[in-house]
Amino acid sequence: MITLIVTLALPVSGDGGGTLADAVSGLVVVCCALRLVRGRRRPLSRTAAVVLGLPVVGVAVATAGAASAGVGAEGLVRYLQIFVLVPAAVMLLVRDRRDARLVAWSLVGLALWQGGLGVHQFVTGTGASYQGEMIRAVGTFGATDIMGMAAVVAFGLVCALGLALGSGPARQRTVAAVCALALLLPLALSFSRGAWIATAVTCAAQLVLAGLRRAVQVFAAVAAAAVVLVGGLGVGSAMLQERISSITQVADAPDQSVTDRYTMWTAAVDMWSGRPLTGVGLKGFPDHRDGHASLALSSGSDTDGAGAGFQRQPLLSPHNMYLLILSEQGLLGLLALAGSWLALLVLGLRKLLRARRSGSGLDCALVACGLLVWQLVDFVYADIGGPSTVLTALVLGFAAWWALTDEGAGANAHGDTREGAGNR
């Protein structure tokens, strides 16, 4: 799994095909299968099998309704990879809380690397194009995947905050807090409104779940850091203020990207209304888009910079995971996938509350639940696609480990017995 995370630190090609991370995720699944065969043990509990297997129902039905067998098979493999196979493998390969913390710190390290590159791109004017200037921080993902670095940095920030709010050693919590504050800058320079909203919601939830006293202290620290970065140093203040204010003005004076998004959302709902139970079939949104979208939809999204020339990318999805599922898989697919995610969230939060009472494993709980909350909120503004998509599978697997396994809540996990005793 660490190798999978490391591959996302490497530059990616913009050809839109499979990536090195996809190949490594396949190896993760194979290694997990070999380990299970060699250990001759039951891989999943009944609850885990039901929760992780739910998405298969809607995906299988939608595959039958695809435009062609080849297109359906391609979509089936992708959905099984991201929402079933890799999450199950991650859940089974994370043995205890020590492994979970290693994964969390690895995500923090990846975020610091990508975030550092993003800040350098902003300072040197070598990033992706934003309002005519090459200043948008995209890391190694390039201008064709502007959400890639934003998602990686946000995941790292959520992990760092969870580790800082846990009950680990004071030095570890201090380092994690410093990392979380450091990641605020590259997240801001990504100019990604969806990532900002998801991160704000998630961090607020983590703080409240960790305790109100800590929440007040951290809110004060973040406010002070924001004043220093934006007010004192003037870090992109004009553009950041404009971007932030645009979040509340999208209904009054939307830019073209917002208009395209809302138009595609409407088109997705219109597709679903025609076939409410099963949708138009896997990967069917692009084929049906023009027949359901209004004339307000543009011909594509312009990208430039970060080592690549000007490109116009076609709008192939509604940029909303829930509406993408609804349009292509219908109500059956949405209930199956969203039901699986909701079950993970409910079970994870139940174990988090128990961990907070016992004083053991709270950091793992906050990281797992935080990552899941971030992903579910971000799905309102984004869908699967791009090299960073495999991180979605890892996040779901991490959340499944906490929510569905005994190791996620066991008091005798490595290093937790003394930790919990020392805090009671």
C-alpha positions as CSV (number, residue, x, y, z in Angstrom):
1,M,0.0,0.0,0.0
2,I,2.9,2.4,0.7
3,T,4.2,1.7,-2.8
4,L,0.8,2.7,-4.1
5,I,1.0,6.0,-2.3
6,V,4.6,6.6,-3.5
7,T,3.6,6.1,-7.1
8,L,1.3,9.1,-6.8
9,A,4.4,11.3,-6.1
10,L,5.6,10.6,-9.6
11,P,4.8,12.7,-12.7
12,V,1.8,11.3,-14.7
13,S,1.1,11.3,-18.4
14,G,-1.9,13.2,-19.7
15,D,-3.0,10.6,-22.2
16,G,-6.0,9.6,-20.1
17,G,-5.2,5.9,-20.1
18,G,-4.2,3.6,-17.2
19,T,-1.6,4.8,-14.8
20,L,1.2,3.3,-12.8
21,A,-1.0,3.7,-9.7
22,D,-3.7,1.7,-11.3
23,A,-1.2,-1.1,-12.0
24,V,0.1,-1.1,-8.5
25,S,-3.5,-1.1,-7.1
26,G,-4.0,-4.3,-9.1
27,L,-0.9,-5.8,-7.5
28,V,-2.2,-4.8,-4.1
29,V,-5.4,-6.9,-4.8
30,V,-3.3,-9.8,-6.1
31,C,-1.0,-9.7,-3.0
32,C,-4.0,-9.7,-0.7
33,A,-5.5,-12.7,-2.5
34,L,-2.3,-14.6,-2.2
35,R,-2.0,-13.8,1.4
36,L,-5.5,-15.1,2.1
37,V,-4.9,-18.3,0.2
38,R,-1.7,-18.9,2.0
39,G,-3.2,-18.1,5.4
40,R,-6.4,-20.2,4.7
41,R,-8.6,-17.9,6.6
42,R,-12.0,-16.4,5.9
43,P,-11.4,-13.1,4.2
44,L,-14.4,-11.0,5.2
45,S,-17.0,-11.1,8.0
46,R,-20.7,-11.3,6.9
47,T,-21.2,-7.6,7.6
48,A,-18.1,-6.6,5.6
49,A,-19.1,-8.8,2.7
50,V,-22.5,-7.2,2.5
51,V,-21.3,-3.6,2.9
52,L,-18.4,-3.9,0.4
53,G,-20.5,-6.1,-2.0
54,L,-23.5,-3.8,-2.2
55,P,-22.0,-1.7,-5.1
56,V,-21.8,-4.8,-7.3
57,V,-25.6,-5.0,-7.5
58,G,-26.1,-1.6,-9.3
59,V,-22.9,-1.9,-11.3
60,A,-23.8,-5.3,-12.7
61,V,-27.3,-4.2,-13.8
62,A,-25.9,-1.0,-15.3
63,T,-23.3,-3.0,-17.2
64,A,-26.0,-4.9,-19.0
65,G,-27.5,-1.6,-20.1
66,A,-24.3,-0.2,-21.5
67,A,-24.0,0.9,-25.1
68,S,-21.8,-2.0,-26.0
69,A,-20.2,-5.0,-24.2
70,G,-16.8,-3.5,-24.4
71,V,-17.9,-0.2,-22.9
72,G,-19.8,-2.0,-20.2
73,A,-16.9,-4.2,-19.3
74,E,-14.5,-1.3,-19.1
75,G,-16.9,0.5,-16.7
76,L,-17.5,-2.6,-14.7
77,V,-13.7,-3.1,-14.1
78,R,-13.2,0.5,-13.1
79,Y,-16.1,0.5,-10.6
80,L,-15.1,-2.8,-9.1
81,Q,-11.5,-1.6,-8.8
82,I,-12.3,1.6,-7.0
83,F,-15.3,0.6,-4.9
84,V,-14.9,-3.1,-4.2
85,L,-11.6,-4.8,-4.8
86,V,-9.0,-2.3,-3.8
87,P,-11.0,-1.2,-0.7
88,A,-11.4,-4.8,0.4
89,A,-7.7,-5.4,-0.1
90,V,-6.7,-2.4,1.9
91,M,-9.0,-3.3,4.7
92,L,-7.5,-6.8,4.9
93,L,-3.9,-5.7,4.5
94,V,-4.0,-3.1,7.3
95,R,-3.3,-5.4,10.3
96,D,-3.5,-3.1,13.2
97,R,-3.3,0.5,14.3
98,R,0.4,0.7,13.8
99,D,-0.2,-0.1,10.1
100,A,-3.0,2.4,10.0
101,R,-0.8,5.2,11.4
102,L,1.9,4.3,8.8
103,V,-0.6,4.7,6.0
104,A,-1.8,8.0,7.5
105,W,1.8,9.4,7.8
106,S,2.5,8.2,4.3
107,L,-0.4,10.3,3.0
108,V,0.8,13.3,5.0
109,G,4.3,12.8,3.4
110,L,2.7,12.6,-0.1
111,A,0.7,15.7,0.6
112,L,3.8,17.7,1.7
113,W,5.6,16.6,-1.4
114,Q,2.8,17.5,-3.8
115,G,2.0,20.6,-1.8
116,G,5.6,21.8,-1.9
117,L,5.7,21.4,-5.7
118,G,2.4,23.3,-5.9
119,V,3.7,26.2,-3.9
120,H,6.8,26.3,-6.1
121,Q,4.6,26.4,-9.2
122,F,2.7,29.3,-7.8
123,V,5.8,31.3,-6.8
124,T,7.6,30.6,-10.1
125,G,4.6,30.9,-12.4
126,T,5.0,27.3,-13.7
127,G,1.6,26.0,-12.6
128,A,-1.6,25.5,-14.5
129,S,-3.4,28.4,-16.0
130,Y,-5.8,30.4,-13.7
131,Q,-7.3,33.7,-14.9
132,G,-4.6,34.0,-17.6
133,E,-1.7,33.4,-15.2
134,M,0.3,30.1,-14.7
135,I,-0.1,30.1,-11.0
136,R,-2.5,27.3,-10.1
137,A,-0.8,24.6,-7.9
138,V,-1.3,21.2,-9.5
139,G,1.8,19.3,-8.3
140,T,2.8,16.4,-10.6
141,F,-0.7,15.8,-11.8
142,G,-0.6,18.5,-14.5
143,A,-3.2,20.9,-15.9
144,T,-5.5,18.1,-17.1
145,D,-6.1,16.9,-13.5
146,I,-6.3,20.0,-11.5
147,M,-8.2,18.2,-8.7
148,G,-5.4,15.7,-8.2
149,M,-3.1,17.8,-6.0
150,A,-6.0,19.4,-4.2
151,A,-7.3,16.0,-3.2
152,V,-3.9,14.7,-2.1
153,V,-3.2,17.7,0.0
154,A,-6.6,17.6,1.5
155,F,-6.2,13.9,2.4
156,G,-2.9,14.7,4.0
157,L,-4.3,17.6,6.0
158,V,-7.2,15.5,7.2
159,C,-4.7,12.7,8.3
160,A,-2.4,15.2,10.0
161,L,-5.3,16.8,11.9
162,G,-6.6,13.4,13.0
163,L,-3.1,12.4,14.3
164,A,-2.8,15.8,16.0
165,L,-6.1,15.4,17.8
166,G,-5.4,11.8,18.9
167,S,-3.9,10.5,22.1
168,G,-0.4,9.7,20.8
169,P,2.9,11.1,22.1
170,A,3.1,14.8,22.4
171,R,5.9,15.2,20.0
172,Q,4.0,13.2,17.3
173,R,0.9,15.3,17.8
174,T,3.0,18.5,17.6
175,V,4.6,17.4,14.3
176,A,1.2,16.4,12.9
177,A,-0.3,19.8,13.9
178,V,2.6,21.6,12.1
179,C,2.1,19.5,9.0
180,A,-1.6,20.3,9.0
181,L,-1.0,24.0,9.2
182,A,1.7,23.8,6.5
183,L,-0.7,22.1,4.1
184,L,-3.2,24.9,4.3
185,L,-1.1,27.0,1.9
186,P,-0.9,24.6,-1.0
187,L,-4.6,23.7,-0.6
188,A,-5.4,27.4,-0.9
189,L,-3.2,27.8,-4.0
190,S,-5.0,24.9,-5.7
191,F,-8.0,27.3,-6.1
192,S,-10.3,24.3,-5.9
193,R,-13.6,25.4,-4.3
194,G,-14.8,21.8,-3.9
195,A,-11.7,20.8,-2.1
196,W,-11.9,23.8,0.2
197,I,-15.5,23.1,1.1
198,A,-14.9,19.4,1.7
199,T,-11.8,20.1,3.8
200,A,-13.6,22.8,5.9
201,V,-16.6,20.5,6.6
202,T,-14.3,17.5,7.5
203,C,-11.9,19.4,9.7
204,A,-14.8,21.0,11.6
205,A,-16.3,17.5,12.1
206,Q,-13.0,16.1,13.3
207,L,-12.6,18.9,15.8
208,V,-16.1,18.5,17.2
209,L,-15.7,14.7,17.4
210,A,-12.4,15.1,19.3
211,G,-13.9,17.5,21.8
212,L,-15.2,21.0,22.0
213,R,-12.2,22.4,24.0
214,R,-9.7,21.2,21.4
215,A,-12.0,22.5,18.7
216,V,-11.8,26.1,20.1
217,Q,-8.0,25.9,20.4
218,V,-7.5,24.6,16.9
219,F,-9.9,27.1,15.3
220,A,-8.0,29.9,17.0
221,A,-4.7,28.5,15.6
222,V,-6.0,28.2,12.1
223,A,-7.5,31.7,12.2
224,A,-4.1,33.1,13.3
225,A,-2.3,31.2,10.5
226,A,-4.8,32.5,8.0
227,V,-4.3,36.1,9.1
228,V,-0.5,35.7,8.8
229,L,-0.5,34.0,5.4
230,V,-3.2,36.1,3.7
231,G,-3.2,39.4,5.7
232,G,0.4,39.6,6.8
233,L,2.3,38.1,3.9
234,G,-0.3,38.8,1.2
235,V,-0.2,35.3,-0.2
236,G,-2.4,35.5,-3.3
237,S,-4.9,37.6,-1.3
238,A,-6.7,39.2,-4.2
239,M,-7.3,36.0,-6.1
240,L,-8.0,33.9,-3.0
241,Q,-10.6,36.4,-1.8
242,E,-12.2,36.5,-5.2
243,R,-12.3,32.7,-5.4
244,I,-13.7,32.4,-1.9
245,S,-16.4,35.0,-2.5
246,S,-17.4,33.2,-5.7
247,I,-18.5,30.2,-3.6
248,T,-21.5,32.3,-2.3
249,Q,-22.1,34.1,-5.6
250,V,-22.5,31.1,-7.9
251,A,-26.3,31.7,-8.2
252,D,-26.1,35.4,-8.9
253,A,-23.1,35.7,-11.3
254,P,-21.8,32.2,-12.1
255,D,-18.7,31.8,-14.3
256,Q,-18.6,29.5,-17.2
257,S,-17.3,26.5,-15.2
258,V,-20.2,26.9,-12.7
259,T,-22.7,27.2,-15.6
260,D,-21.3,24.1,-17.2
261,R,-21.5,22.2,-13.9
262,Y,-25.1,23.2,-13.2
263,T,-26.1,22.4,-16.8
264,M,-24.6,18.9,-16.6
265,W,-26.3,18.3,-13.2
266,T,-29.6,19.1,-14.9
267,A,-28.8,16.9,-17.8
268,A,-27.9,14.0,-15.4
269,V,-31.2,14.4,-13.6
270,D,-33.1,14.4,-16.9
271,M,-31.3,11.2,-18.0
272,W,-32.4,9.6,-14.7
273,S,-36.0,10.7,-15.1
274,G,-36.1,8.8,-18.4
275,R,-34.8,5.5,-16.9
276,P,-35.3,5.9,-13.1
277,L,-34.5,2.4,-12.0
278,T,-31.4,1.4,-13.9
279,G,-30.2,4.6,-15.7
280,V,-28.7,4.9,-19.2
281,G,-25.9,2.3,-18.6
282,L,-22.3,2.5,-17.5
283,K,-20.2,5.2,-19.2
284,G,-23.4,6.3,-21.0
285,F,-23.4,10.0,-19.7
286,P,-21.3,11.4,-22.6
287,D,-23.4,9.7,-25.3
288,H,-26.7,11.1,-23.8
289,R,-25.4,14.4,-22.6
290,D,-26.2,16.5,-25.7
291,G,-29.7,15.2,-25.9
292,H,-30.4,16.4,-22.4
293,A,-28.2,19.5,-21.9
294,S,-29.3,23.0,-22.6
295,L,-27.5,25.4,-25.0
296,A,-25.7,27.0,-22.0
297,L,-23.2,24.1,-22.0
298,S,-19.9,25.0,-23.5
299,S,-17.9,22.8,-25.8
300,G,-15.3,21.9,-23.3
301,S,-13.0,23.0,-20.5
302,D,-9.8,24.9,-21.4
303,T,-6.5,23.8,-19.7
304,D,-3.0,25.1,-20.1
305,G,0.4,25.3,-18.3
306,A,2.2,23.0,-15.9
307,G,4.4,21.7,-18.7
308,A,1.6,21.1,-21.2
309,G,0.2,23.2,-24.0
310,F,-3.3,24.5,-24.4
311,Q,-5.9,21.8,-24.5
312,R,-9.7,21.7,-24.6
313,Q,-11.1,18.8,-22.6
314,P,-14.5,17.5,-23.4
315,L,-17.1,17.5,-20.6
316,L,-17.7,13.8,-20.1
317,S,-19.2,13.7,-16.6
318,P,-21.5,15.9,-14.5
319,H,-18.7,16.5,-11.9
320,N,-21.0,15.1,-9.2
321,M,-20.5,11.4,-8.2
322,Y,-24.0,11.0,-6.9
323,L,-25.6,12.4,-10.1
324,L,-23.2,10.4,-12.3
325,I,-24.3,7.2,-10.5
326,L,-28.0,8.2,-10.7
327,S,-27.8,9.0,-14.4
328,E,-25.9,5.8,-15.4
329,Q,-27.0,3.3,-12.8
330,G,-30.4,4.7,-11.8
331,L,-31.9,4.6,-8.3
332,L,-30.8,1.0,-7.9
333,G,-27.1,1.9,-8.3
334,L,-27.3,5.0,-6.2
335,L,-29.0,3.2,-3.3
336,A,-26.4,0.4,-3.5
337,L,-23.3,2.6,-3.6
338,A,-24.5,5.3,-1.3
339,G,-25.9,2.7,1.0
340,S,-22.5,1.1,1.3
341,W,-20.8,4.4,2.0
342,L,-23.4,5.4,4.6
343,A,-23.0,2.1,6.4
344,L,-19.3,2.6,6.6
345,L,-19.8,6.1,8.0
346,V,-22.4,5.0,10.6
347,L,-20.3,2.0,11.8
348,G,-17.2,4.1,11.8
349,L,-18.7,6.9,13.9
350,R,-20.0,4.4,16.4
351,K,-16.6,3.0,16.9
352,L,-15.1,6.5,17.1
353,L,-17.4,7.4,20.0
354,R,-16.3,4.2,21.8
355,A,-12.6,5.0,21.1
356,R,-13.1,8.5,22.5
357,R,-14.6,7.2,25.7
358,S,-11.8,4.6,26.1
359,G,-9.0,7.0,25.2
360,S,-7.5,4.4,22.8
361,G,-7.1,4.6,19.1
362,L,-8.8,8.0,18.7
363,D,-6.3,9.2,16.2
364,C,-7.0,6.2,13.8
365,A,-10.7,6.8,14.3
366,L,-10.5,10.5,13.4
367,V,-8.3,9.8,10.4
368,A,-10.6,7.0,9.0
369,C,-13.9,8.9,9.6
370,G,-12.4,12.2,8.4
371,L,-11.1,10.7,5.1
372,L,-14.5,9.2,4.5
373,V,-16.4,12.4,5.3
374,W,-14.1,14.4,3.0
375,Q,-14.7,12.0,0.1
376,L,-18.4,11.9,0.5
377,V,-18.6,15.7,0.6
378,D,-16.2,16.1,-2.3
379,F,-18.4,13.7,-4.4
380,V,-20.9,16.6,-4.5
381,Y,-18.4,18.6,-6.6
382,A,-16.4,15.8,-8.3
383,D,-16.5,12.2,-9.5
384,I,-14.0,9.5,-10.3
385,G,-11.4,10.1,-12.9
386,G,-7.7,10.9,-13.2
387,P,-4.6,9.4,-11.7
388,S,-5.6,10.4,-8.1
389,T,-8.7,8.2,-8.3
390,V,-6.9,5.2,-6.7
391,L,-6.7,7.3,-3.5
392,T,-10.5,7.1,-3.3
393,A,-10.2,3.3,-3.2
394,L,-7.5,3.6,-0.5
395,V,-9.7,6.0,1.5
396,L,-12.7,3.7,1.3
397,G,-10.5,0.7,2.3
398,F,-9.1,2.6,5.3
399,A,-12.6,3.6,6.4
400,A,-13.7,0.0,6.0
401,W,-10.8,-1.3,8.2
402,W,-11.9,1.0,11.0
403,A,-15.6,0.4,10.6
404,L,-15.7,-3.3,9.8
405,T,-12.8,-5.1,11.5
406,D,-12.1,-6.0,15.1
407,E,-8.6,-4.7,14.7
408,G,-10.0,-1.2,14.1
409,A,-11.5,-1.0,17.6
410,G,-9.6,-3.7,19.6
411,A,-8.1,-2.4,22.8
412,N,-5.1,-4.8,22.4
413,A,-3.9,-3.4,19.1
414,H,-0.2,-2.8,18.9
415,G,0.9,0.0,21.1
416,D,-2.5,1.0,22.3
417,T,-2.8,-0.8,25.7
418,R,-0.3,1.4,27.4
419,E,-1.4,4.5,25.5
420,G,-5.0,4.1,26.6
421,A,-4.0,3.3,30.2
422,G,-1.8,6.4,30.3
423,N,-4.7,8.7,29.4
424,R,-7.3,7.4,31.9
